[in-house]
Amino acid sequence: EIILEILARLPIKSLFRTKCVCKLWYKLASHRSFTLAYNELSVKNVMVLVEVTESSTESTSSLILIDNKRGVSEFSLDFVKDRVKIRASCNGLLCCSSVPDKGVYYVCNPMTREFKLLPRSRERPITRFYPDGEATLVGLCCDLLSNRYNVVLAGYHRMFGHRPEGKLICWVFDSESNKWRKYVCDEDDHGFTHMNRNQVVFVKGCLHWMTQSFSYILVLDLKLDLWRRMVLPAEMGCGNGSGNRVYLLESQGKLSVIQICSGWMNMWVLEDYEKGKWDLMDRVSLRCIRGMVPGIFPISQGGDYVFLAGHKQVLVYQRKTRIWKEMYSVKNNCTMPLWFSAHSFRGTIYKMKPKPILVPMAMAMAMATTFYVLCFFLSVAPVPLPKSDQNLLEFPLNLEYMEAEFFLYGSMGFGLDHIQPNLTGGGPPPIGARKANLTPLITDIITQFGYQEVGHIRAIKSRIGGGFRRPLLNLSAESFGAVINQAFGKPLYPLFDPYANDINYLLSSYIIPYVGLTGYVGANPYLQTPTAKKLVAGLLGVESGQDAILRNLLYERATLCVVPYGITVFDFTNKISELRNKLGRAGLKDEGLVVSPYLGAEGKVKGNVLSADTNSLSYGRTPKEILRIVYGSGKEQVPGGFYPHGRGLDHIQPDLTGGGPPPIGARRANLTPLIRDIVAQFGYQEIGHIRFHLLPNLLYM
């Protein structure tokens, strides 16, 4: 593990040199687990990329990379085989436009020296009547987890000789489909300076640009294809006044704004993206560089430092030591200003064109064995895991998605689509989930649970890979109300609402984590590798902790009556546990908060703050039992309840193809929502049929 930690901290060039050491290290840089670990560290090291251009001959330029830790190094984009101009940067990728050929764009990773020529967004040639070869705004967003990127070109349509019309035309390129999509919206011309256009920030699945007036931020939501405006800190006193300048940056995954005004540099960070809450992170006196203030511009910032570029110099300000340092300067008087072409940059391993490596079977087996043994001794997850372990780890994702969405919506009013949209796998949003009416203490606890579930999903998906999609979840009040009615064997009036108050929400939460807990206990004996067992042990520890806290909170309120039903809390928990035992059809594996003495610990107590067997060990359930419970049908083949369309599948199930070729000519049909819903159900049903014939032991008994 120490070796991998060291390798993960090397510069990319040095890392690639280590490929010569042995076959294992040669393959290491392309392993997804190592790549994710490397990128997670490298994105924290924010650098500056500067194009030094001689004004006398604009065709002559050189690129300089400035690193706060390693100093200055030369840089080159000669592998693109074209004269290009950098337009945007995001997570190690650059979007460049061709200088000689208007409308031609590239996306490249200069560290791996790979690039992709994007298809033209339009076939019509550029003429004097349609001068739109260069977009007003160019944005790039790169998701390192999903290995997917988008390029955005936006501008105002105008006829030759006329002012721009009030229509903002936007083209979005998707790396997965390799296609552009276009949409037009009514937006006034916001106006953007050169620095505004350069400093586009990708945060929370959206691209952000500062407008020329410094009065608001223009935001493009890529998932919804929607433009909106974001307000700046009210305390900033923004306005395009004398000596007041505002710049948009990114700081450790959050949106940040730096204001230079009256000899001070104010650094703001958007702590709560959904509520638009800005906090003043730091206030820096510019007295030490007073003479440079009018011509200096913030370019990028890390956790404790900020890069600023002037006409001939690049400075770094160390926030901890309050020290200014010159990182780079040019002596030639004939250069363009450095800030004019300076971009924030991070070095990452992002494969633009992954290619399969074909090796003889014997060599492949030997390499796999060597890698597995070394990873075992280094306590690193071997990749890939055995298929049986992948199946056992994949199944709990269905429950983790349910817990994450229920806790996030209940505490904050939004879910994974806002917190970590890349983890949804493109699955549909939950039905009926909403913010609960909770007290501050319960809100705080449930918020922690929600973020913990996000980590669980990330941990599982990073081990099993694939494109597992979030299943359709029904988290509406009607869905929970139906479970409670089923538990009592009669309808309660009014319908039980899980989001009404603390007690209702805690009772609804009582339904969820315990089912996942028993699933992990049941799966553990069937796991083959130490890696999978270690992961399940970590998940089980937190899931059992969540269940213990929920049961403790309910145990404190056990004798309270649930309004307006006049039924005590412990009666609710007992009925829910009895229902789960009935649906699971596997005997007693669930107990309420108050039980008969013979069911209590050592057969001596009625209190049952933790549910366990006669030896006080946790119960375990099989996937079939869990499906019977969460479907609410008592049958693992009949979806319903919280999963209207059944459990999720790995996008969809590549292992069921047996390595066969893909179909010829199949594509998505132009269907109405109703027909699309019906046909999607048919498709998932057919997948179940294939699995039934090929993988009869997938769900163990």
N, C-alpha and C positions, 0 to 999 in steps of 0.2 A: 504494500500500500504506500510505503514511503517513496518507492521508486516512481510510482504513478503520480504521486503528488508533486514530485520534482519535475517530471516530464510535463505535467500540466501547467507548470509555471515558466516553461521555456518560451523564448520567442519562436515564432512559427518557423523561421529559417533554421534555427538551431534544432527544433523538433524534427524537421524533415531530414536533417543530417543524421539524426540517430537511427534512421531507417537502415543505415549500413551496418548497424551493430549485429542484428540477428533477424530472423524471419518474423519472430513475434513482434518486435518493435516496428518492423516494416509494415505489418498489418494494423498496428495499434492506432495509427492516425486516422484510419478509416472506420474504426469501430465506433458505433453510435454511442455507447456508454461513455467511452473516453472522450469522444468529440463533445458531448454535452457537458462533461465535467470541465474540459478545456475552455469551452466557450463561456461557461458560467463564470470562470475566473477572469478570462481575457476581456470580457465586456466591461469589467470594472476599471480597467486601465484605459482611460480616455486620452487620446492623442490629438495632434493637429496635423493636418495635411495641407501644405502650402504649395501653390504653383508660382514659381518665380519666373516672371516673363519680362523680357526686355522690350520696352515700349517702342524702340526703333524697328525691331523685327518681331512681330507678334508670333511668328511661326517658331521662334526659338524660345523654348521654355524648359524648365527642369522642375521636378517635384521633390519636396523636402518633407520628411516625416519627423515630427518632433515629439519625443516621448519624455514624460516627466521623470521616468526612472532611468532610461538608457540614453538619453540625449538625442542627438540629431543624426539622421541617416538619409541616404539618397533613396529615391523612389522612382519607379518607372512603370509606364503603361504601354511600353512598346510591344507587348505581346498581343495587344488588340489589333495591331497592323492598320491603324488609322490615326489621324490627328484628331484628338478628342478634347472636349472640355467637360470638366466635372460639374455636374448639375445638382447631385444630391448624394448623401451618404447615410447608411444605416447598418449597424451591426456587422461591419466588416465588408459590406458590399458597396460599390459605387455605381451610380447611374451617370453615364456619360453621353453627351451628344456629339455627333460628328461635326467637325468644323467645315469641311468642304461640302458635305452632303446634308442639306437641311432636312430635318424630319427623321434622321437616322439615329437610333439610340442603342446603347449597349448597357448591359449590366455585367459587372466583373468583380472578381475577388482578387485584388492585387497581391495578396499574400500567397494564394495557391496558383496565381497566374492563369486563371480560367475566366472565360467570358462567354456571354451569349449575345448574339445579334438579335434584337427584338424585331418581330415583323412590323411593317409600317402600319400605323394606326389608320391610314386612309390611302386609297389608291390614286386619288385625284392628284395630279402633279401641282406643285406650287406655282401660282401665277400672280401677276400684279393685282388681280382681283380677289385673290384669296391668300393674303400674306400671312399664313398661320404655320409656317415651318417651325418656328420657335414658340414654345408654349410660355405663357406668362408665369405659371407655377409648375415646377417639376418636383414630384415627391417620390420617395422610395421607402417602402416598409418591408422589413425582413424579419420573419419569425424563425428563430433558430431551432425551436422545438419541433415544429412541423416541417422544417426545411422548405419553406414556401415564401415567395416574395411577390410584391405588387409594385408596379410603376404607375404613377399618376401624372397625366399631362392635362393641365387646365388653362383655359384662356377665354377671353371675351371675343365673340365673333364680331367682325366688322368688315364692311365693304371698303374697297380701296378708296381713300380720300374722305372717309366718313369717320366720325367718332365711334367708339365701340358701342354696340347695342347692349341692352341690359340683360343679356343671356350669357350665362357662364357655361361653356362647353367643357365637359370633362371626359377624358378617355382613361380607362383603368386596364392595365395589363395584368393578367393572372398567370403566374409561372406554371400552375398545374394544368390549366386548359391550353396554355400557349396562345391565348386569344385576347383581343381587346374588347371591352364593352364600353358603350357610349351612353351618356345621359346628359340632358340639358336642364338647367334650372334658371329661374329668374333671380338674378343677383346683381346689385349695383356694382359698379367698378370701385373696389375697395382701395386700390392704389397700393403699390408695394415698392419699397426701395430695393436696391441691389442686395443689401444685407438681409432684408426680410425674405427675399426669395431664396437666398443661400441657406438660411437657418430654418429649415423645415424640421419639425420634431415629431417622431413617431412614438406615441404613448397610448396605452389603453386601447389599442386597435384603431386609433385615429391619427390623422396627420394634422399638424398645427402650423399656422403661419401668423406672424405678427403683421398687422396692417400699418400703412405708412403714417396714419394719424396717431398711433400708439394708444388708441382708445379701446381696442378689443382684439381678441385673437380669432382668426377664421379657422374653423375646424371642419374636417371632412371625415365623416364616419364611413369607413370602407365597407362595413357589413350592411349598413342600411342605404348606402349611396346617398347620404344626406349631408348638406352643408348647414352649419349653425355657427353662432357666435358665442364666445366665452369672454366673460368680463375679467378685467385685471383687478388687482388689489385696490380697494377704495382708498386706502391710505397712501397709495403711490402718488396721487395727484397727477395722473397722466395727462399728457397733452403735448402737442408738437411745439412746445415753447422753446425759448432760447436756452441752450445748455442742457436740455432735458432729453435724454435718449433712452430707449427701452429695447432690449434684445431678448429673444426667445431661445432658451437652451433646454437641455435635459440633464437631470441630476439623479443618478442612481434609480432610474426607472420612473422618475416623476417629472412633471412639467416644471420648469423653472424660468424665472424672469430676472434679468439683471438690469437695473436702472442706474444710469450715470447722470448725476445731477448735482450741481453746486459743489464740486470737489469731493463728492462722496459716491461710492458704489454700493447700492442696496441690492441684496440678493434675496429673492423671494422663491419659495417652493410651494407647489400646490399639494398640500398634505391630504386633502380629501377631494378627490377628483369629482365624485358625484355631487357633492354639496358645494363645490367651488370655493373651498376654504383655503386661503393663502396664508402662509406664515412667513414672517421675516426671518430668514436663516442667518444672515450676517450683514453687517454694515461696516464698510471699509473706507478709510480715508485715502484719498488719492494725492495727498500732499507730496509723497516721495516721487511721484511721476507727474507733477503739476504741469510741466511744459508739454507733456505728450497727451494730456487728457482730451483735447479737442479732436485728435486724430487717432484714437485708440478704440478698439472694438472687442468685446468679449466673443470668443469663438467656441470654446467648449469648457466643461468643468467636470472634474471627478468628485470624489467624496470630500476631499480636503484641499483641493487646488483648483485654480481657474487659469485658463490660457487666454491671453489677450494679444491681438495683433495690431500693429501700427503701420506706418508707411514703410519702414525699413526694419522693424524689429518685431520679434515675438517674445512676450514676457509671460512668466508664470508667477502667480501669487499663491504662496503657501498659507492656507488659512490657519493652520495650527501654530506656526511660528511667526506669522504676520511679516513674512519676508518676501520682497520682490526679487526676481532673478531674471536676467536676460538669457533666453534659451537659444536665440538665433538672430542674426542681423546680416544685412547686405551692405556692402560698401559702394556698389556701383550706383551712380546717380541716375542711371537711365532705366530703372526698373519701375514697373507698375506697383502700386501700393500692395503690400502683402495681404492686408485684410480683404482686398478685392476678390481674391481667389482662395481664401482659407476655409477649410471645412473640418468639422469634428470627425474623428475616425477611431475605429477600434479594429484590432486584428483578430479575426476568427477563422476557424476551419469550416468553411461553408462550401460544400461540393456543388458546383454549378452543373456539372455533367457526370453524375455517377455512372460508372461503367462496371459491369460484372467481370470479375477476373476468373477465367477458366483455367483450372489446374487439373492434373490427373487425379483420379479418385484416391489412389494410395497416398499421394502427397497431401491431398486435402484432409484425409483422415489423420495423417501424422501431425499436420499443423493444428488441427482441431484438438487432438489429444494433448499436444504440447501446451497450447494456449489454456486448455481447461486446467491442467495440472498446475501451471504457473499461477493462474488466477486463484486457484484454491489456496495456495500458500501465501499469496499476497492479499487474501480476503477481498478479492475483486470479483464482481459478478461475471461468470462465464457467459459469453454471448455466442449463439443463442441458448436459452434454457431448453431442456427437453420439452417436447410438445405436451406431455402430460402435466408438467409443472406450469407451462404457459396457460393451459386450459383452466387449471385450478386457480391461477392468479387472475385470469381474465374474468371469470364469473363474478367475483366480489365487486368488480367495477360497477356492476348494475346497482348494488346497494350503496357503494360509495357516492355515486352520482346522486342518488336519491337523498342521502344524508346531507351532502354538500348543498344541494339546491334548497332543501327544506330549512336548513340552518341559516344559510346566507340570506334567503328571502325573508325568513322570520325575523332576523335581527336587523337587517339593513334595507330590505325592500328590493334587492336585486341579486342576481346569481352569477353563475360562471361566465355568462356572456359578457359581463362587465369586469369581473375579477380576472379571469384567465380564459378568454375565448378560444385560445388555441387548444385547450384541453377538452373541448366539447366534441372534437372530431367532426364538426359539421352537423351534429345531431340536433333535433328540434328542441326549442325551449319548453320548460315544464308548463303544464296547464294549471291555472288557478292559484299559483303560488303568490303570496303577498306578504307585506310586512305585518308582523303581529303586534298587538297592543301590550307591550311588555314593560315591566319596571326596569330601571337602570341596571340593577344587579343581574337580572336574568338576561337582559340584552347583552351585557358584557360577556357572560358565560357562553351564550349561544353564538355570539360573534366569534369567540375563540374556537368553538367547535367547528364553525363553518370554515374558517381558514385552515384548521387541522385537516378537514376532509379534502380541501384543495391539494394539500401536500400529499395525502394518501393517493389521490388520483394520479398526480404527477409521478410519484414513486412507482406505482404499479405500471403505468404506461411506459416509463423509461426502461423497465425490465422486459416487458413482453413485446414492445415495439408495435408495429401494425397501425391500423387506422380505426381502432375501436371507437364507435360513435356513441354519444350519449343517447340512451333510449328515451322514448317518449314517456314522460312521467305525469301522472295525474295527482297533483298535490292540492287540489281544490278542497274547500270545506265540505263539499258534497262527498268527496272520496273518503275523507276521514270520518265524516258522519255516518257513511254506510258501514264502515268497519265497527264503529261503536254500536250501531243498531244491531249488527250481526252478533256482536259480543253479548249483548243483553237479550237477544232473541226477540226484540220488539223495537218499534220505532220510538225514539225519544223526541219530545216536543219541547222547545223548538229544536231543529236539527243541530247536533253538536258542531260547534265552530272552533277549530283548533287555533285560530288566530285572534280569538276574542280577548283572552287575558292570560296571566301567568299559568294558572292551574291547567286550563285547557291546553295550552301549548306544551307544558311539561308532560301531560298525559299523552298527547300526540307523539312527543319525542320518545316516550316510553316504548312506543311501538317499534321504533326504527333501529337504534344502535345495537340492541340486544340480539336482533336477528342476525346482523352482520357478525357480531361477536361469536355466536354459536357456529356460524359458517366457517370462520377461521379455525376454531377449535376442531371442527369436523374435517377440514382439509389438511391440517398439519400432518397427520400420520401418513398421508398418501404422497407428500412431497418427496422428491428424490434428491435434490441438490441442497447443499448447505446455504447457498445464496437464497433460494426460495424460502427455506425455513427461517433464515434470518429476517427476510422481509416480512413474512407473516407474523413472526414474533414481535417485530416492531409495530406492525399495524394492530395486532391483538392487544398490545399493551395500552395503546391510546384508546382503542374502541372500548376496552373493559373499563378504563378510567372514565370515559364519557358516561357509560351506562351506570357506573357507581355513583357519579355525581347526580345524575338524573334521579336515580332511585333514592338517594339521600334527600334531595330536595322534596321529593314526593313523600318520603317517609316522615319528614317533619310536618307535613300537612295531611297525614294519613287520615285523621279523624274529621277533617274539614269536609263540609258538604259542597259538592259541585253545583253552583247556581246555574239554572233554576231547578235542577232535577231532584235535589234533596238526597242524593246518593253520595256516600263518602268516597274519598280519594282511593282508599285501599280496596273498596268494592270495585271501583273502575279498573284498578290494576289487576285484580283477581280475575275479573271477567275477560279482560284482554288476554291474560296468560292462558286461561282456559280455552279461549278461541284459537290461539296459536297452537296449543296442543291438539285440539280437534282437527284443525286444518292440516297440520304437519303429519298426522296419522302415524306417529312413531312413538307413542307413549308419552310419559311425563318428561318434558324437557323445558318446562317453563313454569315459573311460580310467581305469584303476586307478592305484595309487600307484607301481608299478614297471612300466615298459613296455620294449618293444624300443627300442634306440637311435634307430631311424629315426622313432619316434613321439614322442621326447622333444624338448625345446626345440632348434630348429635342427638336429635330427637328430643330436645329439652326446651326450646324456645319457640314462641309464636312469631316473633319479629323476624323478618326476612329481607334485610336491607340489601343483601346480595343473593342472587339466585344460584344455587349449586346443588349437586347430588348428595348422596348420603355420606360421601367422603369429602364434602365441601370442594369438589372439583367442578369446573364449568362444564355445562352440557355442550354437546356438539351436534350439529345438524349437517345433512348432506344437501347438495344443491337442489335435489328434487324436493326435499322437505321445505326448503326456503321458498322455492317457486310456488308451492302449494299455498304457503302463507301469504306472500306478498301479492299473489294473484287474487287471493280471497276466494278462490274457487275450490280449494282442496284437491285440485288436479294440476300437475305440472304442465300438462298439454293445453290447458285452457287459460289464455291470458285474460287479464282484467285487473280490477282493483287499482293499485298504484302504477301498473304497467299495462296500459290499454292495448299496446301492440306487442307485448311480450318483452323479454329481456333483449339487451343489445347484442350486436354481433361485431366481429372484427371485420371491417370495411371491405367487402362484407365478410367473407370467410375464405381468404386465399388458400388456406390449407386444404380446403375441400376440392380444389381444382386438380390436385394430383400432379401439378406441373404441366397440365395441358395448355394448348394455345388459347388465346382469347378469341371471342367470336368476331366474325367479319361483318362490318357494316352496322352493327348495333349502335344506337344512339338514343338520347333522351327524347321522348315524344312531347309534343305540345298539347298537354292535357289540362282539363279543368281540375280544380281542387278535389272534387268528389271522385272522379275517375282515377286521379293520381293516388288518392288515399286507398281506394279499393285495390288497384294494381300493385301498390307497394305491399299491401297485406298478402296478396297472392305470392309475390316474390319471396317474402320472408318465410311463408309457409313452405315453398319449394325448397328453400335452404334447409329447413328442418327435416324435410323428407330425405334429402341427400345425407345429412348428418346421421339420420336414423339408420341408414343402410351402411354407411362407411365407418361411423364412430359410435358403435352401440354402447361402449363403456365410458363415454365421455362424462356422463353423470353417474358416478359410482353409487352403489347402494350401501 
